[in-house]
Amino acid sequence: MNIVNKLTIRHLKQNKRRTLVTIIGVIISVAMVTAVATLGFSFLDLMIRQTIADTGEWHVLYQDVNKEQLAAIQDDDATNTVAITRDLGYVPLEGGQNPNKPYLFIKEYDAQGFAQFPVELSKGRLPQTDKEVVISEAVTTNAKVKYEIGDRLTLRVGERFEKGGDHPLDQTEPLRREDSKLTETLQHIKTRDYTVVGFIKRPVWEMAWSPGYTIISYVDENIMGANDRVNAAVVLQKVNQPLFAHAENLAKRNNIETVQYNHDLLHYYGVSKSEASYSMMYSLSAILMAVIMIGSISLIYNAFAISVSERSRHLGMLASVGATKRQKRNSVLFEGGVIGLISIPVGILCGLAGIGITFWFMNSMIQGALWTTEKLTFIVTPLSLLIACVVSMLTIFISTYLPAIKASKISAMDAIRQTTDVKLTVKAVKTSKFIRKLFGIEAEIGLKNLKRNKRRYHAIVFSLVISIVLFLTVSFFTAGLKKNLELSQEGVNYDIEVSYDNGKRVDDRLIQSIASLDGVTEYNVIHELHKNAWVDEAFIADDLQEKVKEDQSLLQDGKYPYNIMIHALNDSSLQAYAKVVGADYEQLTDLDHPAAIVMDTIHYKDMRTGKYVQTKAIYTNVGQSIKLTNIYKKTGEETKVNKVAVAALTDQAPMGMNPTGVGGLNIIVSERVMNRLADDEDMANVQTYLHLKSTEPMKTQQEIEELQETNLQAYNLYQSRKREEQKILLMSVFSYGFIVLISAISIANIFNTISTSISLRKREFAMLKSIGMTPRGFAKMMNYESIFYGVNSLLFGLPISFVTMYLIYRALAYKFSYEFALPWLSILSVIAAVFVIVGSAIVYSSAKVKKDNIIDALKQENV
């Protein structure tokens, strides 16, 4: 080590406080990059494992392949493993007590299939030949049919066909029946003999409304016949964007008709067949990475930029004893290297420790809230650590190189006297006369102090601007992800839907008996009635206006026919719902002036573009009226026109209400208003739905079925609700974790920058006190400085944030369509937070310098 580097290390030791503050700045930056990278990788890992637990591990599925085609798939270079599956068919379940599940459904796997798909053995063993089966426990618990290990079964297996249908029905298709009589039959019957070798938990892929209980057998590739068909579920060697084209080419070469992809799983690997989804993912990644890197660079650069003027005196001393420009420059770079060697490992450890503690709290919340089978695992990858190290080293180099070049050019005398650091002119420190008149001499002195040392002032403002942009960008980004996830879901907000399949209204006695079942935590009754309305062209949905421009025949006298779905709630449910959406309950129950809550915002998937769209269903205002009528399509005749006033507009649906498409409108009224709007013929067509939430949905469904009410149908959707709520909760955890992380980093950045600046101004403050500034005047001056910092940072930070947020919105628009809206709550929060944090940092730092002796502070040369 040469003498200059030895002197640099000695200088760092002598100026411990300044060195420590610089190290802390670098540690915070490295911790931020490490934490963000670890959070991102860990969240993706969780979603991958949860998706595999729900749907199995496979990337591409080739359907109905023969033995020759299967061999081609197995021999393909891109294939890692192949699991063979087959849906054999349905068997009538003799003695079954559940009329909604009258079948056994036989599925087959090979050994690899049992490994790749979520099959949970509860007793016995898995099948090893095509003569063995394992049976779902639900056959015993729900259907009340008992089997034992070792039982021999002779089953007549067939395919379900709807009456008049020409394609078989699968497990996703509910039972077909009318008036409690089946309207479907089993065809293509073949007899199979099996031995029961074990029992399994009810598979997650078996929906509650699936008509068959799952039993699983074994499929052996070696005994497949030439005409036998199976499905091949492939796990690929590499998951990348070309896999879609490769799979299509493989299918085309081998005459395979149907190829499916596990899109849910592939999305978390960062690949999508949709060009819009692919563009959205990589645009968002690029924007977010740029924001994080800029934030990281600002943190480290500020730590060096604020204190670099103190280094110039030391460098001048080196120059006076013969140090060359190169030696002075390398001295600064060496200092950056020393600080980096200390800060980068500590920063990485701090970032990992912070995320580890966060995950410990997250897991307890996630598992306590939902039926998650996977935990949020702490994932540290070489790539995340490499990103943190490279970004930090590059930033330290940039942060030290520019000041080093400037310092190397300063003459020895100027550097020792520090005459280049602050160059004053009358114009440079001139302030407006109104400042003194409005705020006093303290504000004028504070503003002159900022103007006198612009480098330090700009560093603080830049730090604040970066913090503002970081917070608002991340808040908008995470809010956008949550909104997009909600748009892509079906919006199932209940577990079980109960209704009569013949359209009969459910009476109050039955409703109360079902609502009082053990496990039912919440219920809602909706009576539905169809009506029509003619809506003026100017007020119809945007998509309809485009269609009308192409085809004017859709209009009649300038109006478009809307399908109106009237939903009536009972008094207690309506009162609670009206409070949530801000409607007047008394107005909703006024029979002389019927009023309704209108769902004016809808979301749907545009099948032409693949986009998820949020739009206005109708353009109307509170107080306007909608004319309801019945339009008979055959004759064009209209009957009984009624007016209903718009009491409130909302996008929040009551529990159980299904979304409507473009050209339809959901309105919510009281039961009395519905009776007022409906005639005798309408009342005969009113359909009643009872929606339930339950702590034990399968048990509640079974208890409803045990009531043995004729034509009563219990439609269980708890799995759909569970999946949707899981995704939204996990996205919320990721979002809030990300926001809290960025907020903490931003606050630390501001405190670090301001405290460093004030520590370097001890001599300046001592001089002001020496000429008579009182403690009160000093406090006023610091308060005004904090206001100047806050106002200027907001003037720059908010416009930059708006531009960045709009770029994120445009990236999301590849796949999702909705109106751009500024997050005003976050903006107001950040405005208030800037002044609170800046003020707190200045008060905290000022309190430490107030105690300094004036003479000692004036003599002090190092921090």
PyMOL commands that set and color helices and strands:
alter all, ss='L'
color gray80, all
select helices_A, chain A and resi 3-14+16-55+67-75+111-116+138-141+221-223+243-253+263-268+275-305+308-320+325-369+382-408+412-417+433-439+441-452+454-488+508-515+537-539+542-550+552-554+571-581+585-588+671-677+680-684+697-705+718-759+762-770+775-812+824-850+854-859
alter helices_A, ss='H'
color red, helices_A
select strands_A, chain A and resi 60-65+79-92+103-109+121-124+132-136+152-162+177-178+181-182+184-200+212-218+230-236+258-261+496-500+520-536+559-569+595-599+601-605+612-616+625-631+638-650+664-670+687-694+712-716+816-817
alter strands_A, ss='S'
color yellow, strands_A
deselect
rebuild
show_as cartoon
